[in-house]
Amino acid sequence: MSMGIVSSRGAAIAERIPSFFDVLQNLWDPINKPNGVVNLGLAENALMQTEMQQFLNSKVRNYTPWADPHSLTYGDGFTGSDRLKSALCGFLNQQFSPCRPVIPSHLLVTSGASNAIECCAWSLCDPEDYVLIGRPYWTTFKTMFANRARVNVQEVEFGSTDPFSLEAVEHYEETYREARQSGKNIRAILLCNPHNPLGRCYSKKVLERYMKFCHHKQIHLISDEIYALSVHTEAFGEPFTSALSIETQSLIEPELVHVVWGMSKDFGATGLRIGCLVNQSNELFLKASTSISLFNFPSSLADNAVAAMFADRGFTDNFITVYRKRLHDSYEHMMKTLESHGIPCQKSNATLFIWANLRAAIKDDSIKDDDILRRCREEGVYITSGEGYRSEYSGWFRIVFAHPKQTLDEGLRRIIRTLETL
């Protein structure tokens, strides 16, 4: 093939097409596609689809304006409508308990949280700079930073240290020193809080320690809080603490703290493509991100729909209450099922997935993680392995439980059948 067909850059990123696209083309349905693939790999939240559909198909239709002439233009600009920004501020001020109330000038609306993170890559980093991320982590962060903005990820290893402890910060400090000694320019730390894939929250004390470290090194703290409301139990682990809720005066310059959130996980609305990027003090950063908003702005109809939803506080309050109860029930069901079949799981209290050691349930030591993945796909169930999240230990897999019981049971049955045949 002639290399002139595409650029060298185009040829490189062509190899990075997500591997799960074929799963989406053949999703299991008990009636229409009983031989399809049960998707317990993608972090999609299917627990509240009925409620979301009912709201969008009834109340939004009567919302004014829903599809007026203004919605068919560039509207109020590329960073979200004035109406949505105002509604988002009300929601964030209620749910994230910020020290300073969030106002519309503090945020940009993007077409999903992924675009908000890419804005950070473009506006905070130069090409070939580095962002520190601890292992394991959602490796699609590499795509967000690298594919277009050409920013690198520097991984942090913890060994036997609890990644959510104060001691873990020392590993970031050591990695920072080593990176600087090798000539790498570190521009930021990215924390996923609650964590993907471990399903736990950082304590306030630990977040404050990260802020002090970032202040000392004059690097940015990006807090990806896309699972903020997906806390399903208070019986274990730390409660969710937003970076917005921490008084930064004695810790870090507030212009160095950036918060990302979106509709995809907490509201099970990946397809709406609504995210937001918040910084309450860095006007230049927001201007820089606004300059590339042409590539990030959401549909006006999605904008109007979400503005209508956040304006209905009764709906959102009830939605979150019901959602957390269903999330807890699904978590308990999956934990009990896996553990009853000799599969160890790490306890967690947030997000949509469980971190499970499937390798521990197999007697044959020659079986590798890729073998388990391949056999699961042959059995018609899609999950993801710890190797794909740069886990420091083999054998671990991320399994999504934010599905109705019928879907969970079918997927778990196929996973267990896989393990029994290996």
N, C-alpha and C positions, 0 to 999 in steps of 0.2 A: 504493500500500500504506500502510495506517495505521501511523504510527510507534509507536503504542501496542502493537503486537504484541510487540516486544522493546524493551529499553532502548537508549539511544544507544550504550552500551558494547557491548551484544550485537550491535547492527547493525555496529559497527566491526570486531569480531573475527570476525564471520561471513565477512568478505572475506578472512580470513587462513588459510583452509583450505589445507593443503599441496597443491601442484599435481600431485604425483606419485601421488595416490591412484588415478587411473584406470589408471596403469601396473600397480599391484599387482593390479588386476582382470583383467589380460590379459597375464600373464607368459609369455614364450616357453618352449616345451617341444618338443624335437626330434620327439617322437612325437605328443603330444596337442594341442599348439598351435604348429605350425611357423610360423604367421603372427603369433604373439604378439610382444610387445615384449621385446627383450633389454635387461635392466636393468643398465647399467653406470654408472648415475647415483647411486643410493642407496649409502651406505657400509655395505653389508652384506657380511659375511665368510662365504663359502660353502665355504671350503677344508677345513673340518674337521667338516662336518655328519655324516658317517658315524660318526666316532669319538664325537662328542657324543651322537648318537642311541643308539649302542650302550651307552654308559655309562648314560644316563638310562633306557633300557628294560630294562637288566639289573641293574646294581649298585644303582641307586637303589630299584628295586622291592624289593630285599632289605634295604634300609637301615631301621634301627629308630631312631626312629619315622619312617615315611614319611607315613602319613595316619591318625595316631592321634587320639583325641578332642581332645588339646591343640591339634592343628593345625587343628581346626575351630572354634576359639574365637579370641579376640584374642591368644592366645598370651602372649608375654612383653612385649607392648606393641606400639606402632606403628613402632618403629625397628629391627626385626629381632630374631630370636630370639637368646637367649644363645649357643646352639650355633653359629649362623652367625657372630655377631660374633667368637667365639673362633677359629673356623676362618679367617675373613678376616684376623684379626690375624696368624696364623701365615703365611698366604700373603703378605701385605704385607711382613712382616718378612723373608721369604726373598727376594722379588722386587724390592722397592723400596729395600732397604738403608738403612732409616731410622737416623738418629743415635741416637734414642731408640726403644726397642721400642714399637710400637703396641700398646695394650691396649684391651679392649672399651669402656672409658669415654671413649676418644678418638674414637669414630666412631659414625655413624648409618648404618643401612641404609635405602635409599630404593628406590622402584620405577623404577630406572634412573638413570643419571648426570644426565639432564636435570632430574629432580626435585631432585637434590642441588644443581645450579647454581641452580635457582629458590629453594631454601632460602637460598642466599647472598644472593639478591636481597631476600628478605623480611627476613632477619635482620641484614644489614649496611647496607642502604640504606633511606632514606625515599622516598616517592613523589616523582618528578621528579628524583631524584639521578642521577648519571651513573657509568658504568663505562668505562674506557679499553680499547679493543681495536684492535690494529693491522690494517691492510689488507694483503692480502685476509684474510677470515675467514669462518667458517661462520655465515651470517647468521641461522640459526635461534637463535643466541644472543640476537638481538633479541627473538624470540618468548618465550624463557624469562624474560628480564628484564622485558619490557614488558607482555605480555598480561594478566597478573594483578597482578604486583607494581608495575607502572607505573614501572619504572626504565629509564632511557635509556642508549643506547650512544653514546659519543663516539669517533669513528673517528680513528685515528692514521695519517698518511700518511708514507711513507718516501722517495718519489722514487727516486733511483738507489742509495740506501743499502741494504745487505744487511739484511733484517729480523731476522736472527739475530746481528748483530754488536753490539759494545759501542756503536758509534756510533748504532745504532737507538734506544738508550735516550734519547739526546738529543732525538729526535723526540717521545718520550713526554713528556719534561720540557717541551718547547716547547708541545705541545698542552695539557698541564696548565695552564701559565701563561696561555695564551690563553683556555682555558675558564673559569678562575677570574676573569680580567679581565672576561669577559662575564656573570659572575654565576652560573655553573654550579657546582654542588657535586659534586666528584669524590670518590667513596667507595672505588674499587677499580680495580685493573688485572686483566684476565683474560688469561692466557697459555694457549694450547692447545699442550701439549708431550707428545709429538710433534705437529707442527702440521697442522691441517686448514685449507686444502687443500694446503700446500706440501710436506708429507711430510718435514720435517727436524726435528731436535732442537736445543734451546737448550743451549749449553755451560754448564758449572758457573760459569765466570767471568761469563757474561752473566746467569745467574739470580741470582748474588750481587749484581750491579750493580742489577738490578730490586729486589731486597730492600732495598738501601741507599736507593734512590729512594723506595720505599714507606715506609720508616722516616722519612726526612726529611720527607715530606709527611703522615705519619700516615694513610696509606690502606692498604687491604687488598690482598693478593696472592692471587688465586684461580688455582690451577694445575690446569687440566683435563688429566688424564693418562690419558684413556680409551684411548689407543693405546700405552700404556707398553710392552707386550710385543710390539707389532707392528713391531719393528726387524728388517729382513730382510737387512741387510748391514753389515759393519764396514769395508768397503773405501772407503766414502765418508762424509763428514759426521761429526758429533759423535755419540757414544753417548748413549743416554737417561740423563738424570740427574733423579731425582725431587727435588722440593722438600723432601721428608721427609728426604733423605739429606744435606742441607746443614746444617752447624752454624751456627745463626742468632745465636749469642750476641753477636758483634760486628757483626751486620748489621741485624737487625730484631727487634722483639718477636715471639716465636713465636705469640702470640695473633692476629697479623695475617696468618698464613699458613694457607691452606685448600687441601686437596688433594681432588680428585674423581676417582673411578675407577668402572668398571662392567664388566659381563660382555659387553656388546653387541659390541664390536669384537675384543678379544683372544681371546675364546672363541667368537665367532660365535653369540652367544646373545641377540640383540636381544629375542626373544620372551619370555625368562625375566623380564625387567624387574627386574634386581638391580643396584643401584649403591650407592656408599657415599661419605660425606662425612667427611673426617678433619681434626680440629684437636686438637693435643696439649696445648694450654694455655688455650684459651678456653672455659671451662665455661659462661659466660653465653650465648655464641653457640650452643653445642650445646643448651642449654635452650630458647632461642628457636626453634631449628629443630625441636626435639622438640614444641613447642607446636602446630606445624602438621603434625605427622607423620600425622594422620588422613587427609590428602590425598595422602600419599606412600608409605604402607607397602605392601610387596609381598605377594603371595600366600604363605600359609604353605607350600604345596606347593612353590613355587619356592624359597622359603627353605630348606626341608629338602633339596631336590635339590642346591643349591649347597653347602650345608654338607657333604653327603656327598661331593661332588666334591673340595672342598678338604681334607677329611680323608684323602683317598687321594693322598698326595704322589707316589707312583709314577706314577699316572695323569696328574696335572697336569704333572710334570716331562717325561714322554714327550710329552704333548700339545703343550707349548710348543716342544720341540725339533723335532718333526715339522712343526708349524705354520710355524715360521720358515723351514724348508727349502722348503716348498711356496710360501710367500709370496715368497721370493727367486726361485724358478723362474718364478712367474707374472709378477713384476716384470720379469725379464730378457726373458721372451717378449714382453710387451707393448711394452717399450722397443725391442727389435729390430724388431718388426713396424712400429711407427709410424715409426721413423727410416728404415727401408728404403723408406718411401713419402714421404720428404721432409718429415716432420712433426717439428719440433724439440720436445724434451721437456726439462724441468728434471730434473737428477739428484736423487734423493732416497734416503733409507735407511730410511724408516719409514712407517707407516700403510698404507692399503689402496688408494691411488690415485696416479695420475700426473698432473702438471700439464703439459698438452700445448698447443702453439700450432697449432691446426687452421687458423687463418686464414692462416698462412704457406704452406700447401699449396694455396692458391686464388689464381689469377692475377687474377681479377676484383676490383678494388679496391672496387667498389660493394657487394659482399656484406658484410653485417653479421653480428654474432654471433647475433642472433635468427634470421636467415635460416638459419644453419647448424643451429641447434637445431630449427627447424621442419622442415627437410629431413631431419634425422636421425630425427625422430619419424615422418615419412612413410615412411622406409625401415625403420621398426620397431626403432629403437634409442634408448634414453633415456640421455642424459648431461647434465651441468650446465655452465653457462658461468661464466667468471670474473666476468662482470657480476653474476651472482647471488651472488658472494662478495665483491663490492665491490672487485674488482681495480683497481689503478690503470692497468692496461694492457689494451687490448682484444685479442681473438683467442685468449685462453687458456681452456682447458676442463679440468675435473676428470673423469678417467675411472678407474673402479674396476677393479682387476685381481684382486681376491681371489675369483676364480671358477675352476672347473675349466676346463681348456684348451678343451673343446668349446664352452662358453659364451663364453669369450673370443674364440675364432676367429670365431664367428658374429657377435658384436657388432662386432669389428674389421672384418670383411668389410663389414658394413652402413655403418660409419662411412666407410671408404675409398670405398665406392661412392657415398656421399653427396658426398664431396669431389670425386670425379671428374666428377660431374654438375653441379657449380656453376660 
